[in-house]
Amino acid sequence: MINYNGKLTPSDSVSLDISNRAFQYGDGIFETIIFDGNKIKFQEEHWERIIEGVKGLKMEISFTKSEFEEMQLNLLEANNLIGHYARMKLIIWRKTGGLYAPTESEAEFILMAQKTEKRELQKLQKVGLAHSVFLQKSAYSHLKTVSALPYVLAGIEKKERELEELILTNEDGYIAEASSSNIYFLDYENRVIYTPNLNTGCVNGVSRRYLFKNALKFDLNIKEVMWKPEELNSDLSVFTINVAGVNCIQKINKTKMGDCTEGLKLLEEIFRW
């Protein structure tokens, strides 16, 4: 079962019009949401990003925060996923009308859910800098839009180069993010975690939002930076984080990064995956 515009519907009974604006123009946003078997993770941060996204793309949604929470739980129950680890995906797009310039501001949506496995921590040794993809800051680069071409191409390059992870920089060479996660540099001794500034063109991810809200509760300062790869040193431990979990980067190209043992304990305490 899926939720299509507020109604639970068998997934094989839904067909989307070929004039769908997400398909034709990449005119929409999406969220990937984790259910840990008992609780929907990062609900507040997901809702913040949904509202920021629809406002940024000048769309209007038909549901409230409480209605969205209810829709998620009803969908999980309809698919017998309560008590199981699951991944939900919400896609929101503008109603059909117009060419590049739309005639509508109202949005449509699909919410899907499926059982999945909890992602295990990986300690990554084969990590490189992207050669084919460079991000740019724009009015919408921080949003999670359905126009995800840079990350598709990054995924292809990562596979072609047989890497475990790829670090994306912007056109000026500043570190922006990983191929599907925000990236963080931890100075554990001084209790500071650094993450790229949104001016690099990175997405304002859910983990990023959550850290900015909660870092001080754990005696941790978080700072935005504009760093180039050559500015990194082995005093920093490096992590990639998204809603599914955390990975530790132990080496970038041939440069060894800091030990991540204590940092992983700290991040586990903060995020409680």
N, C-alpha and C positions, 0 to 999 in steps of 0.2 A: 504494500500500500504506500501511496505517496499523498502529500497534501498539495492539491493544485488549486490555488486561489481560494484557500480557506476550506476546501472540502476534501475529505478522505476519499481517495479514488484508487482503484487498482492501477498499478503502474502501466500495464499493457493496454489500458483503455484510453490513455492520453496521447494525443498527437498535437504537435505544435505547428502553427501556420508557417509556411516558408517565408512569409514576410516578417516573422519574429525579429524584433530589433536587436536582440542579443546576438542572433545568428547573422543578421545583415550588417550591423554596425558596431558590434561589441558594446552596445548601449545598456550596461547593467553592472551589477555588483554581485559578489557571492561571499558566503561564509562557510567555513568548515568547522563543525562543532562536535566536541567529544562528550559522550555520555559514559561515565565510568561504571555503570551498572546500578548506581544509586542516585547519582547527581549529575546534572548538566554542568559541565565545567565552564568557568569564566563567562557566566551569563551576562553580567553587567557590562563587561568589556565588549562582548559581541553586540549587545544592543547599542552601545555607544557608537560602534563602528558602522552598524546598519544605518543609524540616523545620520551620522556624518556622511556616509556614502550617498544616501538618497538626496540629502540636501546639496551635496557637492555636485551631483548630476542633475539637480533640479527636477527630481521625481517626487511623487507622493505615494505613500503606502497606505493600505486600508486597514492595518491592524495595529493595536497598541502593544506595549511591552508585555502586559499581563496576558493578552490574547496570544502573543507569540509563544510565551512560556507554556501556555495550555496546549497550543498546537503541537509543540515538540513532544510533550508528555503523551498526548493522545496518539501521535504517530508511533512513538516507541511502543506503546501498549498494543496498538493495532498490529504491529509486526512482531509481537512477542519478544521484545528486546529488553523489557524491564528485568534487571538482574544480570544483564550481559553487557560487555564492553561494546560500544557502538559508535559509529561515525555518522553524523548528519550533515547534509549539505543543503544550504539555502541559496537559491538563485533568484534574483530580482531583476526584472527588465522593464523597460518602458513599453506601454501599449503601442500596438502597430499604428502607424500614421506618419506621413511625410517621408522625405528622403534624409539627407544629412540633418536638415532642420526638422525636428519632430513637430507634430501637431498636437501631441498629448503629453501630459505630465503624470497621469495616473500610471501606476505600475502593476504588473502581474508577478506571480511568484510560484515557484515549486520548492517544496521541502521534502527531502528524501532521507531515508535512514537505512543503514545496513549494519549487520554484525561485523566486527573486525577484531583483530588481536591488538592488545596493548603493545605499543612499540617499546622494544628494549633499548637501553642505552648503548650507543656505539662510541668507541674511541677510534677516531678517524686518523689514519696515517697518510692516505693518498688524497691530498687536498691541493688544489691549484687555483690560480687566478684565471678568470674567464678571458678568453682571447677574442670571442666573437660577439659578446653582448656587453654593452655599456649603458648604464641607466642615465636618465636625465630628470632633473627636477621640473615638475610642472604643477599646475593647479590641482591635479588629480593623481599625481604619482604616489601619494601616500595612501590612496584608497585601494581596496581589494576589488578591482574591476574584472569583468569577464574577458577583457582584452589582455590576456596573459602571455602574449607572444615572447617577451624577453625571457620569461621563465621556461617556456617551452623550448626555446633555442638553447638556454642554459642546460636544460635536461639532456638535450641531444648532444651538446658538446661534452658534458660530463660522461655520458655513455661512450662516446667516440674515443675519449682520452683515457677511459677505464679508471676514472677517479671515483672516490667515495663522496666527495663534495666539491663544489665550485664556489669560489668567492667572487661576487660581482662588484665591480667598481663603477664609478660614474665616468663621464667623458673626460673629466680632469684628473682621473686616476685615484680618487678618494674611495676608500672602502665603503660599500653601501649595505650589502646584506649577503646572505648565502642564497643558494638556488631556490629554496622554498621556506626559508626561515630568517628571522632577524639574527644578527650576530652580536656577541658580547665579549668584552675583554675584561677579565677580572684581576684586579690587584688585591689579592686576599689579605695580605699583610696590612695594607692601609684601608681595607674595607671600602674599596671604590670599584664600581663596575662601569665601564665605558661602553657606549653604543653609538653607532653612526648617527649624525644629525639628519633630520628629514631633508635637509637641503642636498644631501647626496642623491636623492631620488628613491630612497628605500620606502617600503610599505610601513605604515604605522601599525604594526602587528598587535595581536591580542596580548602576547607575552610582554611586549614592550610597554603597552598601556598598564598592564598589571604590575610590572616592576616599578614603574614611575609612581604608582599609587602606594605600593607596599614596602619599598626598599627601606625607608627609615624605621619601620617597625622591627627590622632585623639589623639595626645599626649599620646600615649600608647606604653609601651615597651613590647616586647614579648620575653620570655626566654624559652629555652629548658631545661628540668629537668629530672633527674632520681630519682623519688620519690616512696617510698613504701606507701601502704595505711595508715599505722600507722603514717606517717608524715603529713597527712592532718589535718587541724583544721577548726574551725567554722568561722575563719576570712576570709576564701576563699569561694566565690560562685563558683559553678561547673556547667559547660555547656557541652552538646554534640552538635556538629554542623556537618552537611553535606550539600550537595547542596540543599536539600529539606527544610532546616530550622534549628532552634535551639530548644533545650529542656533544661530545668533547672533541675538539680538534687538537691533535698532538703534534702535527707537523704541517706547515704550509710550504709547498714546494720542498725545499731541502732544509728549511729553517725549523728547528725544534722549538715548540712552545712550552709554556710552563706546565707543571704537574696539575692535574685537574681534580685530584682526590678530595681536597677540602672544599673546593668550589662546588663539586657535585653534591656534597652533603648540605651545603648552604642552600643551593637551588632546590634541592628536594624539600628542605624545610619551608622554603618560601612558596613553592608551587604545589606541593603535596600531590604529585601525580599518582 
